Amino acid sequence: MAVLRQLALLLWKNYSLQKRKVLVTLLELFLPLLFSGILIWLRLKIQSENVPNATLYPSQSIRELPLFFSFPPPGATWELAYIPSQSEAVRTVVENVQRALVINLRAHGFASEKDFEDYIRYDNRSANVLAALVFEHTFNHSRDPLPLAVRYHLRFSYTRRNYMWTQTGSFFLKETEGWHTTSLFPLFPNPGPREPTSPDGGEPGYIREGFLAVQHAVDRAIMHYHANASAHQLFEKLTVIAKRFPYPPFISDPFLVAIQYQLPLLLMLSFTYTSLSIIRAIVQEKEKKLKEYMRMMGLSSWLLWTAWFLLFFLLLLVAVSFMTLLFCVKVSAAPEGSLT
């Protein structure tokens, strides 16, 4: 019972100090409500739109490179690097790839992948390399055939070349570069299809940068190498295209984009002043030696901390309760499934 009386006395002391700071107390309660009101205002200003139909996209041909690659670099031609250069089978495949891609393309062989990397690093003509075709096989002799289970990988430029297409259809480069092969989705996905105006799927540009066209040409060349007649008959009847997967009906709500960036900031600003008030009250008590005096009178240190905790917990509970009520109030009629 003595502990409870001491705790009640400390709470009365903290309450007496707090009620003298009328303006501070009002600010601690008003700021969370103010920033909550900003979120409600954004909700009222930003209107959502119901898209009832699925978003469909036209098919894209991958038999040829995009039109951008029909124009070679100034004073040069596009290069198709291939590794290893000593294999006749690899050269045969690369020649078929050259014919399939139609554009003016020069084959450039390298003995190893390290030689190719040195060429990219130190040669001024390395910017002309469209792609590098690297076969993951060891050819002991130049006449060794290509195995049936072919393994290869393509190496493209890290920076985009065909930068004329962007999400907004402008001629400017976007902020990010690279192929983002470690990510399945953007860090902050937007409502609706990603890059809705790009029928080729947008970033990182598997169609617009020529990746799928080169890959398709290499696969066809390998099939022709192993079974020329059968592959020729097959591709006379078969056409390979790429098409974006349809996006189902959705609710376009830009407020979701705004809230995922601004909500953490607004919540932090709501309680910044309260945090400063808590620090000031505790430090002021320590500077004036009041804490030491109360400990000399027999009060435990944990009671002092408990009293401060309960005071500000109740104060924050009032503010958070009002914020919760504001967030739960329906402020406008919106399509089903959107935030209101």
N, C-alpha and C positions, 0 to 999 in steps of 0.2 A: 504493500500500500504506500510505503514511503516513496518508492520509485515512481509510482503513478502521480503522487502529489508533486514530486519534483518535476516530472515531465509536464504536468499541467501548468506549473509555475513558469517553466521555460517557454511553453507555448503562449501563455499570456504575455510574457515579456516580448517575444518576437512579434506577436500580434499588435501589441501597443506601439512598437517601433514602426511596423508596417503601415498602420492606420494614420500615422502622422505624415506619411508620404502619399498624399492623395493623388497628386499628378503622376507619380511613378506607378502607383497601383493601376490608375486608369490606363496608362500607356501599356502596361503589361497585359491588360485585358483587351485593349482596343487594337493593338497591332495584329494579333492573330485574326481578329475579326476583319480588319482592313484587308489583309492579304487574301483571306477567304472570299471577301467580296470581290476582289480582283479576279479570282478564278470564276466566280459566278458571272461577272461582267463579260469575261471572255466567252463563257458558255452561251450567253445571250447574243453576243455579236457574231460568233462563228457558227454559221448554219451548216447542218449536215444535209447530205443528199443521198437519197435512196436510188441505187442503180439496180433495177429489177431484172435486167437481162444479163446473161453471161457475156463476157468480153471475149470476142473471137479475133483471131489474127490470120492474115493470109500466109500461105506457104512460101518458103524461101528456097531457091535453088542453090545447091552447093556443088554443082558441076563446074562452075566457073568462079574465078575470083571476083570480088566486087569491082565496080568500075574504077575505083580509085587506083587500083594496081595496074590499070591499063596505061597509066602515065608513069614512066620510069623516073628515077631521080635525075636531076639536071646533069647532062653530060655522062650518064652512066646507064646501066641496065640492072634489073633486079637479079640477084644471085640466089641460087638454091644450093646451100652447102650440104654435103653428104659425107658420112663417115661409116666405114673406112673406104678410102679411095682406091685401094689396091685390088678390090674384089670386082670381077667382071659381072657377077650377078647383081651387085649393088648398082653398078653403072647402068646395067640394063633396066633396072627398076626406075632409076632416076631419069633416064631418057624417056621412058613412058610417062612419067610424071610431068616432064617438060611439055610433051605433046598434049597431055590432058588439060593443063592449065592455060593453054592457048596464048598467053601473053609472052612477050619477049623475055625469056628467062635463060640465064647462063648458069650451067652447073659448075660447081667449084668443090672439088674433093679435098679431104684432109685425111692424113694417115691416122690421126687419133683425135679424141675429143679435146685434149689439152692443146693441140695445134690450132683447133678451131677457136678455143677460148683466147689464145694468144692473138689470133687474127682479129677477133672482136675488140680486144683491148688496145692493140697498138697500131692497127692499120686504118688509115683514113677512109678506105673503101668499105669498112665493115657496116656502115649505115645502109649499104645497098643490099644486105642479106635479108631476103624475105623470110626464110626459115632454114633451120638445119634439121636434116634427117639423119638420125643416129641409130644404126642397127646394133643391137645388143648381142652380137654373136662374134665369135673368133674365127676368122678365115685364115687357115694355115697356108693356103695356096690361093693364087688369084683365080683359079678355075673352080674353086669349091662352090657347090651349089647353095642356094638359099634354102634353109630348112623349112619344112612344112609348118612347124610351129614358130612363126616369125614373131620376134619381139623387137620393137623399135619405139623410139620416142621422138617427139618434135620439139624443137626449141625455137621460140619466137622472141621478138624484141620485148623487153620489159615495158618500155614506153609505147603508147599507142601511136600509130601512124595515121590511120583513117579517122582523124579527130573531127571530121565535118559533122558527124552525127553525134548528138548528145541528147540528153533527156528533154531539153527544151528546143532541140532542132537548131541550135546556134552553132557558130563556127569556133567556139572557144573550148579549150581543154578543160576537163573536169579536174577537181582538186586531187583526186586519188589516182595512182598509177598501179600497174601490176595486174596480175591475173587473179589474185585472191583465191588461189586454189585451196586454201585452208578454211574457207568460209562457205557455208551453204546458203546463208541468208545475211542481209545487211545487219549491222549492229542495232540500228533503230529502223525497223521496217515501217513503211508508210501504209495507210489503209489502201486497199485495192492492189491491182497489179503493179509490179515494179517496172518503172519506165514505161508507162502505158502507151506512149506514142511511138515506141520502137517495135516494129513487127519482128525484128530479128532477135529480140530478147534483151537488148541493151548491153550494159557492162557485164563482164569485161570485154565482150566483143568477139565471141567465137566465130560469128559469121562475118562481121564487118572487117575484122582484122585478117581474114583469110584462113583461119585455123581449120575450120571444117572442110573448106574446099581442098586444102593441101592434104588433110587426112584422108578424105575420100579419094583423091587422086592416087595417093600412095597405096591405099587398100586395093583399088582397081588394078594398079600396076603389079602388085604382088599376085593377085589372082590371075592376071594375064601371064605372068611368068610361070606359074605352076600349071595352068590349064588354059592355054591361049584360046583354043576353039570354043571350049565350054563357056569361058568367061565372056567371049565376044557375043555368043548367042544369048547369054543371060542379060547383058547390059543393053542389048537391042530391045528386050522386052521390059526391062526394069528401069525405073527412074527413082532416084533417091532424092528426097526433099526433107527440109527441116521446117518444123512448124511449132510455134509457141503453144503450150498447153492452155486451153481455155480457162479463164478465171471466172469463178461462179459469181452470182449476184452478191453485191456487197453494199455497205453503207459508207459513203465517202464522207468522213468526218475529220476535217483538219484540226479540230480541237484535240484529238488524240495525239497529233504530232506536237502541238503546242504544250500540252500538259506533260508529256514525257521529258521535255526539256526544262520547263519552268516550274513544275510542282516541287522538286527538291529545293530549288532556290527560294521559292516563296515560303516553304515551310521553315527553312533555315532563317530567313529574315524575320519570320513571325516570332521566333523565340530568341533572337539575338539579344534584344534589350533585356529580356528576362534573365538570360544567362549572365549578362553583365551586372545586373542588379544582385543576383545571388553571390557573385564573386565579391562585389563591393561590400555587401553586408557582412560576409564572413571575414574578409580581410580587415574591415574597419573594426570589428569586434576584437580581432587579434592585435591590431595596432594599439588599441586603447587598453590593452591588458585585461579586458573584461573577462575573457575566457579564463585567464590564469586566476583571477580573483574568485570566479565561480568554482573553479576546481579546488581552491584553498578552502572554500566554504563546504566542501564535501560532495560536490556534484561530479558525476562521472563524465568522462569525455564522450562516451557513446550516447549519453543522454543529450548532450549539447548538439551532437550531429543529428540525432533523431528528431530533435525539436525543429532544427532548420529544415530537415527533409520533409517533415509533415507540413510545415507552413507553406513551402513552395510547391509541394505536391498538391495540396488543396487549391492553391492559386492556379496552378497549371491545369488542374482537373476542371476548373470552371471554364477556362479558355478553350480547352480541348473539347469540352462538352458542347459549347456553342459552335465551334468549328464543325463538329460532327453533325449537329443539327442542320447547319447551313449546307453541308455537302450532301445531305440526304433529302433536302427539299427539292421537289420537282419544279424547276423554274420555267420550263417551256415544253411544248409538245414536240416530240421528235420521233423519227421513224423507229420502228421496233429494232432493238439491238444496239442502239447508240446510247451514249452517256447523256443524261439529262440532269 
